Amino acid sequence: MNENPSRRQLLLLGATATGLSMLPTRAALAQTADTATPTARLDVPYVPTPQEVVDRMLALARVGKKEVLIDLGCGDGRIVVTAAKQFGAHGTGIDLDPVRIAEAEANARKAGVEDQVSFKVGDLFEADLSGASVVTLYLLPTINTRLRPRLWQQLKVGARVVSHAFDMGPEWPPENTATVDGRAIYYWTITPAQKRKARA
């Protein structure tokens, strides 16, 4: 796929213009025309995060060997696989699209990290995030803001959140940002203040 930096924004504008409903995960727009079984509706066009952005996201989060990383809307699993292969982390990827999950599992086997990672078809709004020390995502602004209270509630103090392209809204400004080839990366740490807000 051509990784033109404006491609995702164009896709998102097109989705908005057609009144696309917001459902909880990132995945492909299209489904095969010859399938007889209806597929789950998928809310975000699948656009892979470039590897150089993946590397910077993991560096910004200071991922290490003892980390447990969860990637919400994991696509082909490249963030989870990279965290395991380069840093020795354990990770889980969650996506609504079974095609992407199968691809992620194949990529993990190819990288030799299948014992460190797992992938599952699931709704990211129902996922248990409490064991994660790092959460990564590349979703949509509206979904990020819907996820924000869940991140505050479930993640432990000190857990890190890294998002490609979109922030969490004015209620949770990022602690740090980075740019790779014109692509924005946002970084947060869960603090006692967020835990108090989650209980309010």
GROMACS elastic network, one bead per residue, 0.5 to 0.9 nm:
[ bonds ]
;  ai    aj funct       b0    kb
    1     4     6  0.89250   500
    1    47     6  0.81338   500
    1    48     6  0.83392   500
    2     7     6  0.83630   500
    3     6     6  0.83942   500
    3     7     6  0.71564   500
    3     8     6  0.88151   500
    3    47     6  0.81353   500
    3    48     6  0.81826   500
    3    49     6  0.85769   500
    3    50     6  0.73502   500
    4     7     6  0.53713   500
    4     8     6  0.81364   500
    5     8     6  0.69667   500
    5     9     6  0.80440   500
    5   181     6  0.81638   500
    5   182     6  0.70984   500
    5   183     6  0.69215   500
    6     9     6  0.53590   500
    6    10     6  0.62524   500
    6    11     6  0.87182   500
    7    10     6  0.51607   500
    7    11     6  0.62121   500
    7    12     6  0.86560   500
    7    47     6  0.84842   500
    8    11     6  0.50327   500
    8    12     6  0.61241   500
    8    13     6  0.86091   500
    8    45     6  0.76843   500
    8    46     6  0.87493   500
    8    47     6  0.67639   500
    9    12     6  0.50503   500
    9    13     6  0.61599   500
    9    14     6  0.85575   500
   10    13     6  0.51531   500
   10    14     6  0.61774   500
   10    15     6  0.86075   500
   11    14     6  0.50778   500
   11    15     6  0.61689   500
   11    16     6  0.86841   500
   11    44     6  0.87831   500
   11    45     6  0.68909   500
   12    16     6  0.62006   500
   12    17     6  0.85881   500
   12    44     6  0.76385   500
   12    45     6  0.75230   500
   12   140     6  0.81704   500
   13    16     6  0.51072   500
   13    17     6  0.61409   500
   13    18     6  0.87720   500
   14    17     6  0.50942   500
   14    18     6  0.64309   500
   14    19     6  0.88112   500
   14    20     6  0.88143   500
   15    18     6  0.54095   500
   15    19     6  0.64610   500
   15    20     6  0.53265   500
   15    21     6  0.87028   500
   15    43     6  0.86985   500
   15    44     6  0.83162   500
   15    45     6  0.85070   500
   16    19     6  0.51507   500
   16    20     6  0.57853   500
   16    21     6  0.85651   500
   17    20     6  0.76352   500
   20    43     6  0.72094   500
   21    41     6  0.87778   500
   21    42     6  0.88066   500
   21    43     6  0.67235   500
   22    25     6  0.86991   500
   22    42     6  0.82312   500
   22    43     6  0.54323   500
   22    44     6  0.81463   500
   22   142     6  0.81281   500
   22   143     6  0.75920   500
   23    26     6  0.86079   500
   23    41     6  0.72756   500
   23    42     6  0.64352   500
   23    43     6  0.51050   500
   23    44     6  0.83073   500
   23   123     6  0.87058   500
   23   143     6  0.82930   500
   24    42     6  0.78222   500
   24    43     6  0.68861   500
   24    44     6  0.88556   500
   24    73     6  0.87569   500
   24    96     6  0.79901   500
   24   123     6  0.57917   500
   24   124     6  0.58546   500
   24   125     6  0.61319   500
   24   126     6  0.89455   500
   24   143     6  0.71953   500
   25    42     6  0.66829   500
   25    43     6  0.62374   500
   25    44     6  0.68337   500
   25    72     6  0.72915   500
   25    73     6  0.53524   500
   25    74     6  0.89459   500
   25    94     6  0.83203   500
   25    95     6  0.60861   500
   25    96     6  0.58831   500
   25    97     6  0.85346   500
   25   122     6  0.82674   500
   25   123     6  0.64040   500
   25   124     6  0.60138   500
   25   125     6  0.82355   500
   25   139     6  0.74057   500
   25   143     6  0.82685   500
   26    42     6  0.66559   500
   26    43     6  0.60228   500
   26    45     6  0.65733   500
   26    46     6  0.62891   500
   26    47     6  0.89426   500
   26    72     6  0.79019   500
   26    74     6  0.75988   500
   26    75     6  0.73082   500
   26    95     6  0.65867   500
   26    96     6  0.71385   500
   26    97     6  0.81461   500
   26   138     6  0.76961   500
   26   139     6  0.59697   500
   26   140     6  0.83784   500
   27    42     6  0.57417   500
   27    43     6  0.67966   500
   27    44     6  0.55024   500
   27    45     6  0.54888   500
   27    47     6  0.80759   500
   27    73     6  0.69765   500
   27    74     6  0.85390   500
   27    75     6  0.65243   500
   27    95     6  0.70665   500
   27    96     6  0.68062   500
   27    97     6  0.59322   500
   27   100     6  0.75830   500
   28    31     6  0.76349   500
   28    42     6  0.67707   500
   28    43     6  0.82181   500
   28    44     6  0.69192   500
   28    47     6  0.78991   500
   28    75     6  0.86715   500
   28    97     6  0.74713   500
   28   100     6  0.84414   500
   29    41     6  0.88375   500
   29    42     6  0.67639   500
   29    43     6  0.77275   500
   29    44     6  0.71388   500
   29    45     6  0.50864   500
   29    46     6  0.68526   500
   30    33     6  0.86629   500
   30    42     6  0.89433   500
   30    45     6  0.86289   500
   31    34     6  0.88015   500
   31    35     6  0.80814   500
   31    39     6  0.75652   500
   32    35     6  0.59245   500
   33    36     6  0.84374   500
   35    38     6  0.75002   500
   35    39     6  0.88251   500
   38    41     6  0.88656   500
   39    42     6  0.86580   500
   39    97     6  0.85846   500
   40    96     6  0.74652   500
   40    97     6  0.76956   500
   41    96     6  0.85867   500
   42    45     6  0.78132   500
   42    96     6  0.71205   500
   42    97     6  0.75480   500
   43   140     6  0.89928   500
   44    47     6  0.86851   500
   44   139     6  0.67460   500
   44   140     6  0.70800   500
   46    73     6  0.89827   500
   46    75     6  0.69401   500
   47    75     6  0.82284   500
   47   138     6  0.89714   500
   48    51     6  0.86704   500
   48    75     6  0.69706   500
   48    76     6  0.75605   500
   48    78     6  0.84121   500
   48   138     6  0.88723   500
   49    52     6  0.83298   500
   49    53     6  0.64323   500
   49    54     6  0.64687   500
   49    78     6  0.81371   500
   49    79     6  0.83347   500
   49   138     6  0.76813   500
   49   164     6  0.77355   500
   50    53     6  0.53273   500
   50    54     6  0.63795   500
   50    55     6  0.88457   500
   51    55     6  0.61845   500
   51    56     6  0.86572   500
   51    78     6  0.78018   500
   51    79     6  0.83624   500
   51    82     6  0.88600   500
   52    55     6  0.51296   500
   52    56     6  0.63485   500
   52    57     6  0.86913   500
   52   180     6  0.73062   500
   52   181     6  0.87674   500
   53    56     6  0.50827   500
   53    57     6  0.60680   500
   53    58     6  0.86263   500
   53   164     6  0.78192   500
   53   179     6  0.84558   500
   53   180     6  0.61367   500
   53   181     6  0.84470   500
   53   183     6  0.76531   500
   53   184     6  0.88130   500
   53   185     6  0.79504   500
   54    57     6  0.51308   500
   54    58     6  0.63036   500
   54    59     6  0.86051   500
   54    78     6  0.77216   500
   54    79     6  0.59153   500
   54    82     6  0.78015   500
   54    83     6  0.89999   500
   54   164     6  0.86125   500
   55    58     6  0.53440   500
   55    59     6  0.61868   500
   55    60     6  0.86207   500
   55    79     6  0.82129   500
   55    82     6  0.77635   500
   55    83     6  0.86087   500
   56    60     6  0.59488   500
   56    61     6  0.85175   500
   56   178     6  0.80403   500
   56   179     6  0.87737   500
   56   180     6  0.76840   500
   56   185     6  0.82202   500
   57    60     6  0.51228   500
   57    61     6  0.62809   500
   57    62     6  0.86465   500
   57    79     6  0.87406   500
   57   136     6  0.80540   500
   57   162     6  0.64202   500
   57   163     6  0.77772   500
   57   164     6  0.76644   500
   57   178     6  0.85711   500
   57   185     6  0.68114   500
   57   186     6  0.83849   500
   57   187     6  0.83481   500
   58    61     6  0.50938   500
   58    62     6  0.61505   500
   58    63     6  0.56360   500
   58    79     6  0.80435   500
   58    82     6  0.85788   500
   58    83     6  0.69869   500
   58   136     6  0.86884   500
   58   162     6  0.81879   500
   59    63     6  0.64212   500
   60    63     6  0.79545   500
   60   162     6  0.78690   500
   60   176     6  0.84004   500
   60   177     6  0.85738   500
   60   178     6  0.81903   500
   60   185     6  0.87937   500
   60   186     6  0.88888   500
   60   187     6  0.72136   500
   61    64     6  0.89912   500
   61   134     6  0.71416   500
   61   160     6  0.63075   500
   61   161     6  0.74344   500
   61   162     6  0.68154   500
   61   187     6  0.72962   500
   61   188     6  0.87276   500
   62   160     6  0.89671   500
   63    66     6  0.82445   500
   63    67     6  0.62451   500
   63    68     6  0.88218   500
   63    69     6  0.83668   500
   63    83     6  0.71464   500
   63    87     6  0.67165   500
   63    88     6  0.88965   500
   63    89     6  0.72507   500
   63   133     6  0.89235   500
   63   134     6  0.76175   500
   64    67     6  0.55270   500
   64    68     6  0.89894   500
   64    83     6  0.81763   500
   64    87     6  0.54109   500
   64    88     6  0.67595   500
   64    89     6  0.60512   500
   65    68     6  0.86525   500
   65    83     6  0.87224   500
   65    84     6  0.80541   500
   65    87     6  0.54591   500
   65    90     6  0.77095   500
   66    87     6  0.89299   500
   66    88     6  0.75016   500
   66    89     6  0.58627   500
   66    90     6  0.74999   500
   67    83     6  0.89293   500
   67    87     6  0.88638   500
   67    88     6  0.82209   500
   67    89     6  0.50934   500
   67    90     6  0.62785   500
   67    91     6  0.79929   500
   67   132     6  0.76806   500
   67   133     6  0.58938   500
   67   134     6  0.70498   500
   68    89     6  0.62064   500
   68    90     6  0.50179   500
   68    91     6  0.53784   500
   68    92     6  0.79719   500
   68   131     6  0.70549   500
   68   132     6  0.50346   500
   68   133     6  0.53379   500
   68   134     6  0.63572   500
   68   135     6  0.86097   500
   69    80     6  0.70197   500
   69    83     6  0.78433   500
   69    89     6  0.71828   500
   69    90     6  0.62812   500
   69    92     6  0.63587   500
   69    93     6  0.83986   500
   69   131     6  0.86881   500
   69   132     6  0.55284   500
   69   133     6  0.61349   500
   69   135     6  0.56981   500
   69   136     6  0.74720   500
   70    74     6  0.85957   500
   70    80     6  0.74250   500
   70    90     6  0.88104   500
   70    91     6  0.55965   500
   70    93     6  0.57834   500
   70    94     6  0.76484   500
   70   129     6  0.73791   500
   70   131     6  0.88549   500
   70   132     6  0.61269   500
   70   133     6  0.82222   500
   70   134     6  0.64153   500
   70   136     6  0.63675   500
   70   137     6  0.86818   500
   71    74     6  0.52408   500
   71    77     6  0.80985   500
   71    79     6  0.71221   500
   71    80     6  0.66606   500
   71    91     6  0.77216   500
   71    92     6  0.63858   500
   71    94     6  0.63349   500
   71    95     6  0.86812   500
   71   134     6  0.84594   500
   71   135     6  0.57670   500
   71   137     6  0.57876   500
   71   138     6  0.87009   500
   72    75     6  0.87773   500
   72    92     6  0.86990   500
   72    93     6  0.62992   500
   72    94     6  0.53221   500
   72    95     6  0.67052   500
   72   124     6  0.61473   500
   72   127     6  0.88491   500
   72   135     6  0.73491   500
   72   136     6  0.63451   500
   72   137     6  0.52228   500
   72   138     6  0.76207   500
   72   139     6  0.81427   500
   73    77     6  0.89132   500
   73    93     6  0.71091   500
   73    94     6  0.55378   500
   73    96     6  0.74165   500
   73    97     6  0.89302   500
   73   124     6  0.73507   500
   73   136     6  0.88087   500
   73   137     6  0.65306   500
   73   138     6  0.69599   500
   73   139     6  0.70530   500
   74    77     6  0.51427   500
   74    78     6  0.75859   500
   74    79     6  0.73753   500
   74    80     6  0.77669   500
   74    92     6  0.85841   500
   74    93     6  0.50180   500
   74    94     6  0.55329   500
   74    95     6  0.55696   500
   74   100     6  0.79094   500
   74   101     6  0.79451   500
   74   104     6  0.80173   500
   74   119     6  0.83149   500
   74   136     6  0.86481   500
   74   137     6  0.75914   500
   74   138     6  0.82768   500
   75    78     6  0.76629   500
   75    93     6  0.80603   500
   75    94     6  0.81225   500
   75    95     6  0.64398   500
   75    97     6  0.79657   500
   75    99     6  0.88433   500
   75   100     6  0.51432   500
   75   101     6  0.68753   500
   75   103     6  0.80883   500
   75   104     6  0.69988   500
   76    79     6  0.85115   500
   76    93     6  0.89942   500
   76    99     6  0.87814   500
   76   100     6  0.52387   500
   76   101     6  0.66012   500
   76   102     6  0.80518   500
   76   103     6  0.53880   500
   76   105     6  0.80791   500
   76   106     6  0.88216   500
   76   107     6  0.73876   500
   77    80     6  0.54906   500
   77    81     6  0.59920   500
   77    82     6  0.84510   500
   77    92     6  0.87874   500
   77    93     6  0.63667   500
   77    94     6  0.88268   500
   77   100     6  0.78904   500
   77   101     6  0.75004   500
   77   103     6  0.75717   500
   77   105     6  0.74931   500
   77   107     6  0.71594   500
   77   108     6  0.76526   500
   77   119     6  0.78371   500
   78    81     6  0.50713   500
   78    82     6  0.58406   500
   78    83     6  0.84307   500
   78   104     6  0.72250   500
   78   107     6  0.76598   500
   78   108     6  0.84788   500
   79    82     6  0.52094   500
   79    83     6  0.61491   500
   79    84     6  0.86736   500
   79    93     6  0.85347   500
   79   136     6  0.79789   500
   80    83     6  0.51845   500
   80    84     6  0.63024   500
   80    85     6  0.86660   500
   80    89     6  0.84051   500
   80    90     6  0.78447   500
   80    91     6  0.55230   500
   80    92     6  0.66079   500
   80    93     6  0.65077   500
   80   104     6  0.88767   500
   80   108     6  0.85875   500
   80   117     6  0.70321   500
   80   118     6  0.86732   500
   81    84     6  0.51832   500
   81    85     6  0.60267   500
   81    86     6  0.83901   500
   81    90     6  0.89576   500
   81    91     6  0.78636   500
   81   104     6  0.81701   500
   81   107     6  0.73972   500
   81   108     6  0.58236   500
   81   111     6  0.72984   500
   81   113     6  0.69057   500
   81   114     6  0.85461   500
   81   116     6  0.86831   500
   81   117     6  0.72143   500
   82    85     6  0.51067   500
   82    86     6  0.56784   500
   82    87     6  0.76348   500
   82    88     6  0.89563   500
   82    89     6  0.89024   500
   82   111     6  0.87377   500
   83    86     6  0.56227   500
   83    87     6  0.53584   500
   83    88     6  0.65800   500
   83    89     6  0.55436   500
   83    90     6  0.74806   500
   83    91     6  0.75332   500
   84    87     6  0.55864   500
   84    90     6  0.57945   500
   84    91     6  0.70332   500
   84   113     6  0.63999   500
   84   116     6  0.64581   500
   84   117     6  0.72106   500
   85    88     6  0.57816   500
   85    89     6  0.76856   500
   85   111     6  0.70516   500
   85   112     6  0.78527   500
   85   113     6  0.63860   500
   85   116     6  0.89083   500
   86    89     6  0.81562   500
   88   113     6  0.88952   500
   88   116     6  0.79773   500
   89   116     6  0.72155   500
   89   117     6  0.85120   500
   90   115     6  0.86755   500
   90   117     6  0.55999   500
   90   118     6  0.85708   500
   91   116     6  0.66450   500
   91   118     6  0.65413   500
   91   119     6  0.85148   500
   91   132     6  0.85079   500
   92   116     6  0.87973   500
   92   117     6  0.56183   500
   92   119     6  0.54899   500
   92   120     6  0.77756   500
   93   101     6  0.80741   500
   93   104     6  0.82484   500
   93   117     6  0.79431   500
   93   118     6  0.64367   500
   93   120     6  0.64547   500
   93   121     6  0.86220   500
   94   101     6  0.77962   500
   94   118     6  0.88087   500
   94   119     6  0.59055   500
   94   120     6  0.52159   500
   94   121     6  0.58719   500
   94   122     6  0.58356   500
   94   123     6  0.75284   500
   94   124     6  0.66643   500
   94   127     6  0.81063   500
   95    98     6  0.74264   500
   95   100     6  0.72537   500
   95   101     6  0.66855   500
   95   119     6  0.79975   500
   95   120     6  0.66459   500
   95   121     6  0.51698   500
   95   122     6  0.56596   500
   95   123     6  0.70376   500
   95   124     6  0.72838   500
   96    99     6  0.89958   500
   96   100     6  0.82982   500
   96   101     6  0.82374   500
   96   120     6  0.82511   500
   96   121     6  0.50506   500
   96   122     6  0.51528   500
   96   123     6  0.61398   500
   96   124     6  0.81066   500
   97   100     6  0.54880   500
   97   101     6  0.65283   500
   97   102     6  0.89422   500
   97   121     6  0.64490   500
   97   122     6  0.83066   500
   98   102     6  0.61366   500
   98   103     6  0.85336   500
   98   120     6  0.80741   500
   98   121     6  0.58915   500
   99   102     6  0.52463   500
   99   103     6  0.63088   500
   99   104     6  0.86992   500
  100   104     6  0.60909   500
  100   105     6  0.86479   500
  100   121     6  0.88813   500
  101   105     6  0.62000   500
  101   106     6  0.85947   500
  101   119     6  0.61150   500
  101   120     6  0.64043   500
  101   121     6  0.65808   500
  102   105     6  0.51835   500
  102   106     6  0.62621   500
  102   107     6  0.86780   500
  102   119     6  0.83885   500
  103   106     6  0.51021   500
  103   107     6  0.62062   500
  103   108     6  0.86899   500
  104   107     6  0.50300   500
  104   108     6  0.62074   500
  104   109     6  0.87221   500
  104   118     6  0.88998   500
  104   119     6  0.70641   500
  105   108     6  0.50659   500
  105   109     6  0.63364   500
  105   110     6  0.86457   500
  105   114     6  0.73681   500
  105   117     6  0.86659   500
  105   118     6  0.74923   500
  105   119     6  0.66603   500
  106   109     6  0.51729   500
  106   110     6  0.61800   500
  106   111     6  0.86634   500
  106   114     6  0.87921   500
  107   111     6  0.61534   500
  107   112     6  0.85555   500
  107   113     6  0.88586   500
  107   114     6  0.87027   500
  108   111     6  0.51148   500
  108   112     6  0.61057   500
  108   113     6  0.53486   500
  108   114     6  0.50563   500
  108   115     6  0.87231   500
  108   116     6  0.88396   500
  108   117     6  0.73799   500
  108   118     6  0.85861   500
  109   113     6  0.61972   500
  109   114     6  0.52376   500
  109   115     6  0.87891   500
  110   113     6  0.79120   500
  110   114     6  0.84868   500
  111   114     6  0.78059   500
  112   115     6  0.79418   500
  113   116     6  0.53633   500
  113   117     6  0.65288   500
  114   117     6  0.54311   500
  114   118     6  0.70957   500
  115   118     6  0.79334   500
  122   125     6  0.87028   500
  122   126     6  0.76455   500
  122   127     6  0.73252   500
  123   126     6  0.54155   500
  123   127     6  0.64877   500
  124   127     6  0.50138   500
  124   128     6  0.85234   500
  124   147     6  0.86452   500
  125   128     6  0.86331   500
  125   146     6  0.87534   500
  125   147     6  0.71086   500
  125   150     6  0.78793   500
  128   131     6  0.75446   500
  128   132     6  0.88043   500
  128   154     6  0.75986   500
  129   132     6  0.56272   500
  129   133     6  0.89325   500
  129   135     6  0.81179   500
  129   150     6  0.84858   500
  129   151     6  0.74613   500
  129   154     6  0.58748   500
  129   155     6  0.62617   500
  130   133     6  0.83999   500
  130   151     6  0.86765   500
  130   153     6  0.86074   500
  130   156     6  0.68223   500
  131   154     6  0.84732   500
  131   155     6  0.73185   500
  131   156     6  0.80699   500
  132   135     6  0.65381   500
  132   155     6  0.67892   500
  132   156     6  0.80597   500
  132   159     6  0.70963   500
  132   160     6  0.86941   500
  133   155     6  0.75653   500
  133   156     6  0.75580   500
  133   158     6  0.75241   500
  133   160     6  0.62411   500
  133   161     6  0.85502   500
  134   155     6  0.89284   500
  134   159     6  0.56959   500
  134   161     6  0.57674   500
  134   162     6  0.77081   500
  135   151     6  0.87800   500
  135   155     6  0.89901   500
  135   159     6  0.78953   500
  135   160     6  0.63470   500
  135   162     6  0.63609   500
  135   163     6  0.84523   500
  136   160     6  0.85225   500
  136   161     6  0.58765   500
  136   163     6  0.57823   500
  136   164     6  0.80400   500
  137   144     6  0.85173   500
  137   161     6  0.80865   500
  137   162     6  0.65211   500
  137   164     6  0.64040   500
  138   144     6  0.88405   500
  138   162     6  0.87922   500
  138   163     6  0.57270   500
  138   165     6  0.68249   500
  138   166     6  0.74231   500
  139   142     6  0.85206   500
  139   143     6  0.65453   500
  139   144     6  0.67156   500
  139   163     6  0.80313   500
  139   164     6  0.78949   500
  139   165     6  0.82575   500
  139   166     6  0.74400   500
  140   143     6  0.52559   500
  140   144     6  0.60969   500
  140   145     6  0.87426   500
  140   165     6  0.84974   500
  140   166     6  0.66266   500
  140   167     6  0.89475   500
  141   144     6  0.50596   500
  141   145     6  0.63215   500
  141   146     6  0.86823   500
  141   165     6  0.89093   500
  141   166     6  0.56999   500
  141   167     6  0.66981   500
  141   168     6  0.68950   500
  141   169     6  0.76223   500
  142   145     6  0.53272   500
  142   146     6  0.63106   500
  142   147     6  0.86744   500
  142   168     6  0.86195   500
  142   169     6  0.88805   500
  143   147     6  0.60580   500
  143   148     6  0.85663   500
  143   168     6  0.89744   500
  144   147     6  0.50395   500
  144   148     6  0.61195   500
  144   163     6  0.87503   500
  144   166     6  0.76625   500
  144   167     6  0.71785   500
  144   168     6  0.55485   500
  144   169     6  0.80607   500
  145   148     6  0.50658   500
  145   149     6  0.77832   500
  145   167     6  0.83172   500
  145   168     6  0.52970   500
  145   169     6  0.63053   500
  145   171     6  0.89295   500
  146   149     6  0.68587   500
  146   150     6  0.78345   500
  146   168     6  0.88600   500
  147   150     6  0.52876   500
  147   151     6  0.62258   500
  147   152     6  0.87571   500
  147   168     6  0.86036   500
  148   151     6  0.51614   500
  148   152     6  0.62852   500
  148   153     6  0.86421   500
  148   168     6  0.67422   500
  148   169     6  0.89918   500
  148   172     6  0.82499   500
  149   152     6  0.50440   500
  149   153     6  0.60499   500
  149   154     6  0.85792   500
  149   194     6  0.86166   500
  149   197     6  0.83624   500
  149   198     6  0.61394   500
  150   153     6  0.50185   500
  150   154     6  0.59466   500
  150   155     6  0.81062   500
  150   198     6  0.79803   500
  151   154     6  0.54212   500
  151   155     6  0.55845   500
  151   156     6  0.89826   500
  151   161     6  0.85247   500
  151   190     6  0.82602   500
  151   198     6  0.88581   500
  152   155     6  0.59777   500
  152   156     6  0.81414   500
  152   157     6  0.88705   500
  152   190     6  0.67777   500
  152   191     6  0.85627   500
  152   194     6  0.54809   500
  152   195     6  0.56502   500
  152   196     6  0.86944   500
  152   197     6  0.77037   500
  152   198     6  0.57021   500
  153   156     6  0.82301   500
  153   194     6  0.79275   500
  153   195     6  0.61563   500
  153   196     6  0.89076   500
  153   197     6  0.85422   500
  153   198     6  0.52029   500
  153   199     6  0.74509   500
  154   195     6  0.87246   500
  154   198     6  0.89799   500
  155   158     6  0.83249   500
  155   159     6  0.62064   500
  155   160     6  0.86305   500
  155   190     6  0.70573   500
  155   195     6  0.86369   500
  156   159     6  0.56361   500
  156   190     6  0.67784   500
  156   191     6  0.82148   500
  156   195     6  0.83428   500
  157   160     6  0.87450   500
  157   189     6  0.76059   500
  157   191     6  0.50452   500
  157   192     6  0.62478   500
  157   194     6  0.85570   500
  157   195     6  0.76482   500
  158   189     6  0.57895   500
  158   190     6  0.52487   500
  158   191     6  0.63051   500
  158   192     6  0.89011   500
  159   188     6  0.84972   500
  159   189     6  0.57275   500
  159   190     6  0.54113   500
  159   191     6  0.83030   500
  160   187     6  0.72427   500
  160   188     6  0.57214   500
  160   190     6  0.63073   500
  161   186     6  0.81423   500
  161   187     6  0.57895   500
  161   188     6  0.51594   500
  161   189     6  0.62690   500
  161   190     6  0.78412   500
  162   185     6  0.70120   500
  162   186     6  0.55953   500
  162   188     6  0.65607   500
  162   189     6  0.89556   500
  163   166     6  0.62598   500
  163   167     6  0.67234   500
  163   168     6  0.86416   500
  163   184     6  0.84925   500
  163   185     6  0.57543   500
  163   186     6  0.51809   500
  163   187     6  0.66542   500
  163   188     6  0.88780   500
  164   167     6  0.81275   500
  164   183     6  0.75170   500
  164   184     6  0.61610   500
  164   186     6  0.65379   500
  165   183     6  0.62038   500
  165   185     6  0.57202   500
  165   186     6  0.74458   500
  166   169     6  0.86716   500
  166   184     6  0.74282   500
  166   185     6  0.75262   500
  166   186     6  0.72518   500
  167   170     6  0.85499   500
  167   172     6  0.82942   500
  167   173     6  0.75724   500
  167   174     6  0.71464   500
  167   185     6  0.82595   500
  167   186     6  0.61377   500
  167   187     6  0.85542   500
  168   171     6  0.73121   500
  168   172     6  0.57850   500
  168   173     6  0.69006   500
  168   174     6  0.77210   500
  168   186     6  0.87525   500
  169   172     6  0.59114   500
  169   173     6  0.67580   500
  170   173     6  0.56804   500
  172   175     6  0.89822   500
  172   188     6  0.83792   500
  172   194     6  0.88394   500
  173   176     6  0.88844   500
  173   188     6  0.79722   500
  174   177     6  0.68839   500
  174   186     6  0.58747   500
  174   187     6  0.54386   500
  174   188     6  0.52727   500
  174   189     6  0.85497   500
  175   186     6  0.77497   500
  175   187     6  0.58290   500
  175   188     6  0.52726   500
  175   189     6  0.73939   500
  176   185     6  0.84377   500
  176   186     6  0.61571   500
  176   187     6  0.51286   500
  176   188     6  0.69451   500
  177   184     6  0.70798   500
  177   185     6  0.54960   500
  177   187     6  0.60323   500
  178   183     6  0.81947   500
  178   184     6  0.59186   500
  178   185     6  0.50875   500
  178   186     6  0.67470   500
  178   187     6  0.84958   500
  179   182     6  0.57597   500
  179   183     6  0.52634   500
  179   185     6  0.60350   500
  179   186     6  0.89899   500
  180   183     6  0.50968   500
  180   184     6  0.66987   500
  180   185     6  0.78891   500
  181   184     6  0.85794   500
  190   193     6  0.80593   500
  190   194     6  0.63298   500
  190   195     6  0.76585   500
  191   194     6  0.54898   500
  191   195     6  0.66781   500
  191   196     6  0.89446   500
  192   196     6  0.62202   500
  192   197     6  0.86803   500
  193   196     6  0.51712   500
  193   197     6  0.63422   500
  193   198     6  0.87143   500
  194   198     6  0.61333   500
  194   199     6  0.87401   500
  195   198     6  0.50371   500
  195   199     6  0.64591   500
  195   200     6  0.88101   500
  196   199     6  0.52125   500
  196   200     6  0.62715   500
  197   200     6  0.50677   500
